[in-house]
Amino acid sequence: MRLKIFLRTLPIMLITALLGIGALAAPVGAAAGTWTISTATAAPGSIITAAGSGFTANNPYTIKWSGTVVASGNATVSGTFSTSFTVPSVARGVYTDVLTIESVGDTATAKSFTVTSAITLSVLSGPIGASVTVNGYGFAASQAANVYFGALTTPVAQVPTTDANGYFFASFLVPTQSPRAAYTITARDASLNQATATFSIIPRITTISAEAGGVGDSVTINGDGFTALGSVSFFFDSDTTTALTTVTANASGILPTTTITIPTAARGVHTIIVRDNTATAISTTKLYTINVSKITVSPNSGQVGTSVTISGNGFTSGGVIDFEFDGAAFTGVTSITAAANGTFTKTAVIIPTTSAGAHTITARVTSDTTVFANATFTVNSRIVITPTEGTAGTTVTITGSGFSPAGVLSFTYDATPLASSPATPVIQANGTFSAQVVIPGAAAGTHTIYAADGLGNVATASFISRITATLTPLTNTAEPGYVGQEITATGTGFMPNSTITVRLGNSPMGSITANATGTFSIKFKIDAIPAGAHVITISDGTTTMQFDYIMEGNAPAAPTLVTPARDTKAEQPVVFDWNDVSDPSGVTYTLEVALDSSFTKLALKKDGLTSSSYTMTEAEKLETVPKKAPYYWRVIAKDGAGNVGAAGSAFTFTVGFSLEDIPMWAWITGGFFVVVIVGGLLYYFTRRRSMY
């Protein structure tokens, strides 16, 4: 019984003893201090400021959370202090008198503290798909918790249970289909205790089709996390330059698949920038390495001797570049230095003599032979002919380049095969050859000579076939032609074995067959045609050539009359005679006999007389006329060209007997004799009558 009573009173006795000991230990002059904290409500990990006064000068103190020291120090000489402590990781709740302060000989009241919930994020911003770790503090102990991204609908992370101190951690991936914005991250436990933090989505490039290549390459880019329906621009190396392209994100901040072309830049590492234009400071980048150099050759095909321009990009900035043709130094082509942006342009590069087909032109940096680029130039076949024009039978020299040494040459003139000398020309290793051919007869004009090596390499050259024809002699106004003139027509280059026809105006003059080379010669005489210009035509049915022919226009001279002589009596039948008149076109005469000097009353007219005399027929006998009314006659000459000469002076003549032709003296003499005779007869008969 006594033992039980002792045991019951033992705690009271111990407490009393302790208090007594403390009272005895307290120094003389102990103080009652006061202290404050910056807040009595906070989440674990929060920094709390504590300040005190009225404590013993220089006295050490400790602040405890549930008996665990969270801060300590010494009071100042004036008995004050200021310190801070971190709220320990404990479960959410109200903790009464959880904070105490101890300072030897001093007293101070305990303080209560309310613990709230809080979360921290491992990163405060990031692209879609980024992993974010959430640390939760001050939640209910041993309860399930969820983490939400934005709306409190579907959690992005779930915590099976918090620990005894209400702590948890969880990780989640930033969800897709989220445009650029600041999102609230919420952690909530089963007791609906929750805490939030802010997370900002930043843009990202999700895919890029290539991270290395050359200038001019197409690169396809996808991205998300941009401002919903916002403008997005693409840049290369700097977003202060002109954008490569600009697109619009969709409502989820996702870019349409966008293709950019790598701009001109030097070899090396560059940056592709994709900028959200809604907030120009927000961009995402991707490194792109230009590790491919390129060249172009313009033109990229042609004949030996073609002048080309070689342009390059993607070369080392400031690099010295040499050139090669089919792996060997490019003869006659000097080095060039690339610009700062890795480009160069080399002009007036002459393609050397080489065989037909594809050849490689190389541009190479001398300081780093691994930096080079190739381009292909296709050498086309080419021929040069000498001469380039002539007639059938002309020997033409053909020189060629760009042919295959393995080929066998053949030649054609339009579609006509040509024999060559040598019969089988040799194509040299550099693709050149030389041969001769003879031009066959063909139509006048431009024809095509073909050279082919049988391996698909063909070259052409134009030959102008000239057909020549001449007339001998030629006529002109100073030296005109005449009727009956013999003309020789010769020609070359006409259609072989063709019929050559010659016409004067529309009148055929003759024809002849050309020989195998189209050569001919033909003679013909000029028909009687009027004076003036006419056309002589020579044709083989394909080619026609024309020449002017001038017929002389000089009239023949007036004939000189011989008989009947002037003022004579002619015997019938009257014979007319005159001197011949000469004319190259030949002469015919017109004889006119008239009763008057103006030849308006013609007694006789004979046209087309070919000789210089005419004897009247019995039927043409002239009537007797007196001398005072004689006949007049004249002759007019006309040549074969129709040129009519002037009439000369007319002669007069009479025919038959007319009393008017008896002269006066004859009449007087006759009258005298008549008187004498008549008188005599009268006398005779008178005397006789008287006698009887």
Secondary structure as the mmCIF struct_conf table of DSSP 4:
data_model
#
loop_
_struct_conf.conf_type_id
_struct_conf.id
_struct_conf.beg_label_comp_id
_struct_conf.beg_label_asym_id
_struct_conf.beg_label_seq_id
_struct_conf.end_label_comp_id
_struct_conf.end_label_asym_id
_struct_conf.end_label_seq_id
HELX_RH_AL_P HELX_RH_AL_P1 ARG A 2 ALA A 25
BEND BEND1 ALA A 26 ALA A 26
HELX_LH_PP_P HELX_LH_PP_P1 PRO A 27 PRO A 27
TURN_TY1_P TURN_TY1_P1 VAL A 28 GLY A 29
STRN STRN1 ALA A 32 ALA A 32
STRN STRN2 THR A 34 ILE A 37
BEND BEND2 SER A 38 SER A 38
BEND BEND3 ALA A 40 ALA A 40
STRN STRN3 THR A 41 ALA A 42
TURN_TY1_P TURN_TY1_P2 PRO A 44 GLY A 45
STRN STRN4 ILE A 47 SER A 53
BEND BEND4 GLY A 54 GLY A 54
HELX_LH_PP_P HELX_LH_PP_P2 PHE A 55 THR A 56
TURN_TY1_P TURN_TY1_P3 ALA A 57 ASN A 58
STRN STRN5 PRO A 60 TRP A 65
TURN_TY1_P TURN_TY1_P4 SER A 66 GLY A 67
STRN STRN6 THR A 68 ASN A 74
TURN_TY1_P TURN_TY1_P5 VAL A 77 SER A 78
BEND BEND5 GLY A 79 GLY A 79
STRN STRN7 PHE A 81 THR A 86
BEND BEND6 SER A 89 SER A 89
BEND BEND7 ARG A 92 ARG A 92
STRN STRN8 GLY A 93 SER A 103
TURN_TY1_P TURN_TY1_P6 VAL A 104 GLY A 105
STRN STRN9 ASP A 106 THR A 107
STRN STRN10 LYS A 111 VAL A 115
STRN STRN11 ALA A 118 LEU A 121
BEND BEND8 SER A 122 SER A 122
BEND BEND9 LEU A 124 LEU A 124
STRN STRN12 SER A 125 GLY A 126
TURN_TY1_P TURN_TY1_P7 ILE A 128 GLY A 129
STRN STRN13 SER A 131 TYR A 137
BEND BEND10 GLY A 138 GLY A 138
HELX_LH_PP_P HELX_LH_PP_P3 PHE A 139 ALA A 140
TURN_TY1_P TURN_TY1_P8 ALA A 141 SER A 142
STRN STRN14 ALA A 145 PHE A 149
BEND BEND11 GLY A 150 THR A 154
STRN STRN15 PRO A 155 VAL A 159
BEND BEND12 PRO A 160 PRO A 160
TURN_TY1_P TURN_TY1_P9 ALA A 164 ASN A 165
BEND BEND13 GLY A 166 GLY A 166
STRN STRN16 PHE A 168 LEU A 173
HELX_LH_PP_P HELX_LH_PP_P4 VAL A 174 PRO A 175
BEND BEND14 THR A 176 GLN A 177
BEND BEND15 ARG A 180 ALA A 181
STRN STRN17 ALA A 182 ASP A 189
TURN_TY1_P TURN_TY1_P10 ALA A 190 SER A 191
STRN STRN18 GLN A 194 ILE A 201
STRN STRN19 ARG A 204 ILE A 208
BEND BEND16 SER A 209 SER A 209
BEND BEND17 GLU A 211 GLU A 211
STRN STRN20 ALA A 212 GLY A 214
TURN_TY1_P TURN_TY1_P11 VAL A 215 GLY A 216
STRN STRN21 SER A 218 ASP A 224
HELX_LH_PP_P HELX_LH_PP_P5 PHE A 226 THR A 227
TURN_TY1_P TURN_TY1_P12 ALA A 228 LEU A 229
STRN STRN22 SER A 231 PHE A 236
BEND BEND18 ASP A 237 ASP A 237
TURN_TY1_P TURN_TY1_P13 ASP A 239 THR A 240
BEND BEND19 THR A 241 THR A 241
BEND BEND20 LEU A 244 LEU A 244
STRN STRN23 THR A 245 THR A 248
TURN_TY1_P TURN_TY1_P14 ALA A 251 SER A 252
BEND BEND21 GLY A 253 GLY A 253
HELX_LH_PP_P HELX_LH_PP_P6 ILE A 254 THR A 257
STRN STRN24 THR A 258 THR A 261
BEND BEND22 THR A 264 THR A 264
BEND BEND23 ARG A 267 ARG A 267
STRN STRN25 GLY A 268 ASP A 276
TURN_TY1_P TURN_TY1_P15 ASN A 277 THR A 278
BEND BEND24 ALA A 279 ALA A 279
TURN_TY1_P TURN_TY1_P16 THR A 280 ALA A 281
STRN STRN26 SER A 283 VAL A 292
STRN STRN27 LYS A 294 SER A 298
BEND BEND25 PRO A 299 ASN A 300
STRN STRN28 SER A 301 GLN A 303
TURN_TY1_P TURN_TY1_P17 VAL A 304 GLY A 305
STRN STRN29 SER A 307 ASN A 313
BEND BEND26 GLY A 314 GLY A 314
HELX_LH_PP_P HELX_LH_PP_P7 PHE A 315 THR A 316
TURN_TY1_P TURN_TY1_P18 SER A 317 GLY A 318
STRN STRN30 VAL A 320 PHE A 325
TURN_TY1_P TURN_TY1_P19 ASP A 326 GLY A 327
STRN STRN31 ALA A 328 ALA A 329
TURN_TY1_P TURN_TY1_P20 THR A 331 GLY A 332
STRN STRN32 ILE A 336 THR A 337
TURN_TY1_P TURN_TY1_P21 ALA A 340 ASN A 341
BEND BEND27 GLY A 342 GLY A 342
STRN STRN33 PHE A 344 ILE A 350
HELX_LH_PP_P HELX_LH_PP_P8 ILE A 351 PRO A 352
BEND BEND28 THR A 353 THR A 353
BEND BEND29 ALA A 356 ALA A 356
STRN STRN34 GLY A 357 VAL A 365
TURN_TY1_P TURN_TY1_P22 THR A 366 SER A 367
TURN_TY1_P TURN_TY1_P23 THR A 369 THR A 370
STRN STRN35 PHE A 372 ASN A 380
HELX_LH_PP_P HELX_LH_PP_P9 SER A 381 SER A 381
STRN STRN36 ARG A 382 THR A 386
BEND BEND30 PRO A 387 THR A 388
STRN STRN37 GLU A 389 GLY A 390
TURN_TY1_P TURN_TY1_P24 ALA A 392 GLY A 393
STRN STRN38 THR A 395 SER A 401
BEND BEND31 GLY A 402 GLY A 402
TURN_TY1_P TURN_TY1_P25 PRO A 405 ALA A 406
STRN STRN39 SER A 410 TYR A 413
TURN_TY1_P TURN_TY1_P26 ASP A 414 ALA A 415
STRN STRN40 THR A 416 LEU A 418
STRN STRN41 SER A 420 SER A 421
BEND BEND32 PRO A 422 THR A 424
HELX_LH_PP_P HELX_LH_PP_P10 PRO A 425 GLN A 428
TURN_TY1_P TURN_TY1_P27 ALA A 429 ASN A 430
BEND BEND33 GLY A 431 GLY A 431
STRN STRN42 PHE A 433 VAL A 438
HELX_LH_PP_P HELX_LH_PP_P11 ILE A 439 GLY A 441
BEND BEND34 ALA A 444 ALA A 444
STRN STRN43 GLY A 445 ALA A 452
BEND BEND35 GLY A 454 GLY A 456
STRN STRN44 VAL A 458 SER A 465
HELX_LH_PP_P HELX_LH_PP_P12 ARG A 466 ILE A 467
STRN STRN45 THR A 468 THR A 472
BEND BEND36 PRO A 473 PRO A 473
BEND BEND37 THR A 477 GLU A 479
STRN STRN46 GLY A 481 GLY A 481
TURN_TY1_P TURN_TY1_P28 VAL A 483 GLY A 484
STRN STRN47 GLU A 486 THR A 492
BEND BEND38 GLY A 493 PHE A 494
HELX_LH_PP_P HELX_LH_PP_P13 MET A 495 MET A 495
TURN_TY1_P TURN_TY1_P29 PRO A 496 ASN A 497
HELX_LH_PP_P HELX_LH_PP_P14 SER A 498 SER A 498
STRN STRN48 THR A 499 LEU A 504
TURN_TY1_P TURN_TY1_P30 GLY A 505 ASN A 506
STRN STRN49 SER A 507 THR A 513
TURN_TY1_P TURN_TY1_P31 ALA A 516 THR A 517
BEND BEND39 GLY A 518 GLY A 518
STRN STRN50 PHE A 520 LYS A 525
BEND BEND40 ALA A 531 ALA A 531
STRN STRN51 GLY A 532 SER A 539
BEND BEND41 GLY A 541 THR A 542
STRN STRN52 THR A 544 MET A 551
HELX_LH_PP_P HELX_LH_PP_P15 ASN A 554 THR A 560
STRN STRN53 LEU A 561 THR A 563
BEND BEND42 PRO A 564 PRO A 564
HELX_LH_PP_P HELX_LH_PP_P16 ALA A 565 ALA A 565
TURN_TY1_P TURN_TY1_P32 ARG A 566 ASP A 567
STRN STRN54 THR A 568 LYS A 569
HELX_LH_PP_P HELX_LH_PP_P17 ALA A 570 GLU A 571
BEND BEND43 GLN A 572 PRO A 573
HELX_LH_PP_P HELX_LH_PP_P18 VAL A 574 VAL A 574
STRN STRN55 VAL A 575 TRP A 578
TURN_TY1_P TURN_TY1_P33 PRO A 584 SER A 585
STRN STRN56 VAL A 587 ALA A 594
BEND BEND44 LEU A 595 ASP A 596
TURN_TY1_P TURN_TY1_P34 SER A 597 SER A 598
BEND BEND45 PHE A 599 PHE A 599
BEND BEND46 LYS A 601 LYS A 601
STRN STRN57 LEU A 602 LEU A 609
BEND BEND47 SER A 611 SER A 612
STRN STRN58 SER A 613 THR A 615
HELX_RH_3T_P HELX_RH_3T_P1 GLU A 618 GLU A 620
HELX_LH_PP_P HELX_LH_PP_P19 LYS A 621 THR A 624
TURN_TY1_P TURN_TY1_P35 LYS A 627 LYS A 628
BEND BEND48 ALA A 629 ALA A 629
STRN STRN59 TYR A 631 ASP A 639
TURN_TY1_P TURN_TY1_P36 GLY A 640 ALA A 641
HELX_LH_PP_P HELX_LH_PP_P20 ASN A 643 ASN A 643
STRN STRN60 VAL A 644 VAL A 644
HELX_LH_PP_P HELX_LH_PP_P21 GLY A 645 ALA A 647
HELX_LH_PP_P HELX_LH_PP_P22 SER A 649 ALA A 650
STRN STRN61 PHE A 651 THR A 654
BEND BEND49 GLY A 656 GLY A 656
HELX_RH_3T_P HELX_RH_3T_P2 LEU A 659 ASP A 661
BEND BEND50 ILE A 662 ILE A 662
HELX_RH_AL_P HELX_RH_AL_P2 MET A 664 MET A 691
#
